């Protein structure tokens, strides 16, 4: 008797061809906790904070994009990355990854600030951030 191949997994992304100017855009978005607080970054010229992350490049695996974006925005190197879920938004489909990293955040690139957010406080965040956090 021949074994049947298992059904392909549909609960997590495998790869994306890259953003071609259409919406929604595929984005690797990171969840990183320290001491019960969530890492948020603030893009240059913005008043509100977002979760670290960014666009998935052409032929790039989402998990690779997650590690790359973490390093580009915070100078941190991921020690472990675990897929959580995809959050569909108006402009972005956020492919969420929980990440562990050691060291201190040093912002760079398009990021000019960061905070370790207590999700109960009134730090200004974009609405999708609260929607994602509600699913954690």
KEMARMAR-263791 format. One record per residue: residue number from 0; residue in three letters; x, y, z of N, C-alpha, C in turn. Coordinates in pm, whole numbers, plus 50000, padded with zeros to 5 digits. Atoms other than C-alpha are relative to their C-alpha. Last residue first. Example, Ala and Ser with C-alpha at 12.3 -4.5 7.8 and 13.67 -1.06 7.14 Angstrom:
<1,SER,<49918,49881,49994>,<51367,49894,50714>,<49923,50109,50073>>
<0,ALA,<50089,49881,50000>,<51230,49550,50780>,<50090,50120,50000>>
//
This chain:
<135,UNK,<49888,50074,49940>,<49800,53735,52070>,<49956,49920,50121>>
<134,UNK,<49999,50139,50046>,<49490,53829,51870>,<50109,49916,50066>>
<133,UNK,<50122,50065,49949>,<49423,54155,52057>,<49995,49852,49963>>
<132,UNK,<49975,50035,49860>,<49785,54253,51986>,<49878,49929,50060>>
<131,UNK,<49908,50114,49995>,<49717,54240,51612>,<50019,49954,50144>>
<130,UNK,<50070,50114,50056>,<49413,54466,51634>,<50084,49874,50004>>
<129,UNK,<50091,50049,49895>,<49598,54704,51868>,<49921,49878,49950>>
<128,UNK,<49918,50057,49893>,<49878,54732,51612>,<49911,49944,50110>>
<127,UNK,<49976,50142,50028>,<49629,54778,51326>,<50084,49934,50109>>
<126,UNK,<50111,50089,49962>,<49509,55102,51487>,<50027,49852,49976>>
<125,UNK,<50094,50009,50111>,<49850,55278,51463>,<49894,49895,50034>>
<124,UNK,<49969,50107,50095>,<50006,55333,51803>,<49899,50005,49887>>
<123,UNK,<50067,49988,50130>,<50020,55635,52037>,<50048,49890,49904>>
<122,UNK,<49901,49968,50103>,<50129,55510,52381>,<49928,50009,49866>>
<121,UNK,<50057,49921,50110>,<49817,55504,52601>,<50105,50049,49899>>
<120,UNK,<49982,49855,49990>,<49913,55223,52837>,<49953,50071,49873>>
<119,UNK,<50112,49935,49930>,<49765,54874,52865>,<50015,50152,50004>>
<118,UNK,<50118,49993,50088>,<49991,54720,52600>,<49878,50063,50066>>
<117,UNK,<50096,50070,49916>,<50298,54804,52808>,<49867,50016,49928>>
<116,UNK,<50138,49959,49975>,<50521,54909,52522>,<49927,49907,50096>>
<115,UNK,<50050,50128,49951>,<50899,54879,52508>,<49863,50031,50058>>
<114,UNK,<50046,50008,49862>,<50972,55186,52299>,<49967,49855,50032>>
<113,UNK,<50061,50127,49961>,<51150,55275,51978>,<49952,50013,50144>>
<112,UNK,<50030,50018,49859>,<51265,55580,51785>,<49942,49862,50026>>
<111,UNK,<49931,49900,49917>,<51404,55711,51456>,<49966,49990,50148>>
<110,UNK,<50052,49997,49863>,<51332,55421,51220>,<50077,50105,50081>>
<109,UNK,<50115,49909,49998>,<51387,55467,50845>,<49940,50017,50140>>
<108,UNK,<50083,50001,50120>,<51733,55313,50866>,<49891,50104,50010>>
<107,UNK,<49929,49954,50119>,<51863,55280,51220>,<49906,49992,49881>>
<106,UNK,<50083,49975,50119>,<51750,55214,51574>,<50085,50053,49886>>
<105,UNK,<49939,49880,50057>,<51993,55059,51821>,<49925,50026,49870>>
<104,UNK,<50053,49943,50124>,<51807,54807,52036>,<50079,50126,49966>>
<103,UNK,<50073,49875,49985>,<52022,54640,52301>,<49955,50052,49863>>
<102,UNK,<49932,49875,50029>,<52131,54282,52297>,<49909,50119,50017>>
<101,UNK,<49929,49942,49887>,<51962,53947,52271>,<50066,50129,49957>>
<100,UNK,<49869,49944,50034>,<51697,53835,52026>,<50062,50056,50126>>
<99,UNK,<49917,49981,49882>,<51379,53629,52040>,<50135,50049,49952>>
<98,UNK,<49855,50006,50011>,<51120,53664,51765>,<50063,50015,50138>>
<97,UNK,<49947,49970,49868>,<50749,53599,51732>,<50150,49976,49995>>
<96,UNK,<49899,50089,49947>,<50653,53619,51367>,<50040,50045,50139>>
<95,UNK,<49947,49977,49866>,<50342,53774,51219>,<50096,49891,50043>>
<94,UNK,<49962,50137,49969>,<50274,53782,50845>,<50080,50009,50130>>
<93,UNK,<49889,50014,49907>,<50097,54119,50820>,<50023,49853,50031>>
<92,UNK,<50021,50129,49936>,<49878,54156,50512>,<50125,49976,50083>>
<91,UNK,<49896,50102,49983>,<49908,54525,50445>,<49941,49871,50054>>
<90,UNK,<49887,49973,50089>,<49688,54809,50316>,<50106,49891,50002>>
<89,UNK,<50044,49926,50118>,<49343,54732,50457>,<50113,50018,49899>>
<88,UNK,<50036,49861,49979>,<49465,54467,50696>,<49959,50066,49870>>
<87,UNK,<50034,49930,50124>,<49481,54089,50700>,<49952,50140,50032>>
<86,UNK,<50103,49901,49969>,<49662,53951,51005>,<49973,50080,49873>>
<85,UNK,<50006,49888,50094>,<49859,53637,50925>,<49881,50087,50038>>
<84,UNK,<50122,49995,50081>,<49949,53400,51209>,<50013,50115,49901>>
<83,UNK,<50120,49996,49917>,<50222,53303,51459>,<49873,49992,49917>>
<82,UNK,<50119,49947,50066>,<50541,53197,51277>,<49881,49993,50094>>
<81,UNK,<50110,50097,50009>,<50836,53139,51511>,<49879,50068,49936>>
<80,UNK,<50116,49937,50064>,<51176,53309,51498>,<49894,49892,49984>>
<79,UNK,<50105,50094,50038>,<51476,53228,51716>,<49883,50079,49943>>
<78,UNK,<49949,50128,49951>,<51809,53399,51781>,<49900,49888,49972>>
<77,UNK,<50098,50096,49948>,<51725,53702,51569>,<50069,49871,50043>>
<76,UNK,<49995,50125,50076>,<52009,53952,51532>,<49903,49901,50064>>
<75,UNK,<50004,50127,49928>,<51933,54302,51660>,<50008,49883,49903>>
<74,UNK,<49864,50054,49987>,<52045,54619,51479>,<50005,49867,50075>>
<73,UNK,<49961,49997,49858>,<51693,54761,51539>,<50144,49958,50027>>
<72,UNK,<50065,49895,49921>,<51547,54853,51198>,<50056,50014,50141>>
<71,UNK,<49996,49868,50066>,<51769,54666,50952>,<49946,50111,50090>>
<70,UNK,<49863,49949,49999>,<51827,54372,51191>,<50007,50140,49939>>
<69,UNK,<49959,49980,49860>,<51459,54312,51261>,<50138,50064,50005>>
<68,UNK,<50061,49875,49953>,<51379,54366,50892>,<50036,50029,50146>>
<67,UNK,<49934,49886,50065>,<51626,54098,50785>,<49946,50131,50053>>
<66,UNK,<49866,49986,49942>,<51501,53842,51038>,<50072,50121,49942>>
<65,UNK,<50015,49964,49859>,<51138,53898,50935>,<50136,50022,50066>>
<64,UNK,<50032,49857,49995>,<51223,53898,50564>,<49987,50046,50144>>
<63,UNK,<49873,49932,50028>,<51388,53558,50610>,<49979,50150,50004>>
<62,UNK,<49920,50014,49879>,<51070,53427,50775>,<50137,50067,49984>>
<61,UNK,<50042,49909,49894>,<50861,53569,50490>,<50086,49992,50126>>
<60,UNK,<50089,50068,49906>,<51066,53384,50227>,<49963,50097,50111>>
<59,UNK,<49948,50014,49864>,<51210,53620,49969>,<49899,49925,50086>>
<58,UNK,<49944,50134,49980>,<51130,53569,49598>,<50062,49980,50139>>
<57,UNK,<50026,50099,50103>,<51066,53944,49553>,<50078,49871,50028>>
<56,UNK,<49944,49975,50133>,<51108,54130,49881>,<49970,49885,49905>>
<55,UNK,<49934,50123,50043>,<50876,54102,50180>,<50047,50021,49857>>
<54,UNK,<50041,50074,50118>,<50793,54449,50303>,<50084,49876,49972>>
<53,UNK,<50005,49930,50127>,<50861,54565,50654>,<49966,49905,49887>>
<52,UNK,<50020,50085,50117>,<50895,54481,51018>,<49997,50082,49874>>
<51,UNK,<49890,50004,50096>,<50892,54629,51366>,<49967,49907,49884>>
<50,UNK,<49917,50117,49976>,<50548,54676,51524>,<50114,50000,49899>>
<49,UNK,<50044,50122,50068>,<50421,55029,51486>,<50086,49884,50048>>
<48,UNK,<49910,50115,50008>,<50446,55355,51681>,<49934,49885,49926>>
<47,UNK,<50045,50124,49936>,<50260,55682,51629>,<50101,49888,49974>>
<46,UNK,<50024,49977,49858>,<50395,56032,51561>,<49966,49871,50075>>
<45,UNK,<50129,50048,49950>,<50554,55967,51223>,<49988,50028,50150>>
<44,UNK,<50109,49914,50043>,<50831,56162,51048>,<49862,49958,50047>>
<43,UNK,<49965,49859,50015>,<51090,55886,51074>,<49880,50079,49949>>
<42,UNK,<49938,49960,50127>,<50924,55555,51156>,<50023,50150,49999>>
<41,UNK,<50066,49884,50061>,<50853,55476,51519>,<50078,50038,49876>>
<40,UNK,<49910,49903,50061>,<50933,55132,51654>,<49919,50114,49942>>
<39,UNK,<50059,49919,50107>,<50750,54904,51895>,<50105,50095,49948>>
<38,UNK,<49917,49906,50075>,<50888,54624,52113>,<49919,50067,49890>>
<37,UNK,<49988,50030,50142>,<50627,54466,52341>,<50083,50106,49929>>
<36,UNK,<50024,49885,50088>,<50651,54472,52719>,<50035,49963,49856>>
<35,UNK,<50143,49976,50014>,<50612,54179,52959>,<49964,50119,49913>>
<34,UNK,<50056,49957,49873>,<50978,54196,53064>,<49852,50033,49992>>
<33,UNK,<49897,49996,49895>,<51091,54180,52705>,<49934,50051,50127>>
<32,UNK,<50032,49963,49862>,<50859,54075,52423>,<50127,50006,50083>>
<31,UNK,<49887,50027,49911>,<50924,54071,52048>,<49968,50056,50138>>
<30,UNK,<50044,49992,49861>,<50644,54039,51792>,<50120,49963,50086>>
<29,UNK,<49935,50068,49889>,<50761,54106,51438>,<49936,50029,50135>>
<28,UNK,<50021,49918,49881>,<50582,54187,51115>,<50042,49920,50122>>
<27,UNK,<49954,50081,49886>,<50683,54053,50772>,<49995,50091,50122>>
<26,UNK,<49904,49941,49907>,<50473,54250,50523>,<50035,49898,50107>>
<25,UNK,<49959,50102,49903>,<50278,54145,50214>,<50115,50054,50083>>
<24,UNK,<49858,50031,50007>,<50117,54446,50044>,<50031,49893,50105>>
<23,UNK,<49912,49969,49888>,<49740,54457,50008>,<50144,49957,49973>>
<22,UNK,<50027,50019,49858>,<49728,54622,49769>,<49914,49876,50019>>
<21,UNK,<50141,50023,49967>,<49889,54643,49429>,<49986,49981,50150>>
<20,UNK,<50075,49876,50005>,<50223,54805,49351>,<49852,49984,50029>>
<19,UNK,<50001,49950,50137>,<50403,54485,49259>,<49920,50129,49986>>
<18,UNK,<50105,49900,50014>,<50507,54376,49610>,<50008,50061,49861>>
<17,UNK,<49958,49861,49982>,<50714,54063,49607>,<49886,50094,49968>>
<16,UNK,<49922,49949,50112>,<50666,53714,49468>,<50047,50143,50017>>
<15,UNK,<50078,49898,50070>,<50563,53568,49804>,<50086,50060,49891>>
<14,UNK,<49921,49897,50068>,<50684,53259,49982>,<49907,50093,49925>>
<13,UNK,<49875,50064,50040>,<50567,52990,50224>,<50089,50097,49926>>
<12,UNK,<49950,49968,50134>,<50287,53151,50422>,<50128,49923,49970>>
<11,UNK,<49891,49904,49997>,<50130,52977,50720>,<50053,50023,49859>>
<10,UNK,<50009,49911,49884>,<49809,52791,50799>,<50117,50097,50011>>
<9,UNK,<50053,49871,50046>,<49773,52639,50453>,<49994,50100,50113>>
<8,UNK,<50044,49911,49892>,<49985,52333,50506>,<49952,50130,49941>>
<7,UNK,<49910,49888,49972>,<49998,52098,50208>,<49942,50089,50110>>
<6,UNK,<50048,49876,50063>,<49785,51786,50246>,<50099,50111,50030>>
<5,UNK,<50088,49915,49918>,<49991,51486,50349>,<49957,50123,49922>>
<4,UNK,<49932,49879,49954>,<50121,51262,50074>,<49905,50081,50086>>
<3,UNK,<50043,49877,50064>,<49945,50929,50057>,<50078,50117,50056>>
<2,UNK,<50041,49891,49911>,<50135,50621,50155>,<49958,50120,49920>>
<1,UNK,<49921,49877,50012>,<50137,50339,49900>,<49946,50107,50093>>
<0,UNK,<50084,49883,50000>,<50000,50000,50000>,<50089,50124,50000>>
//
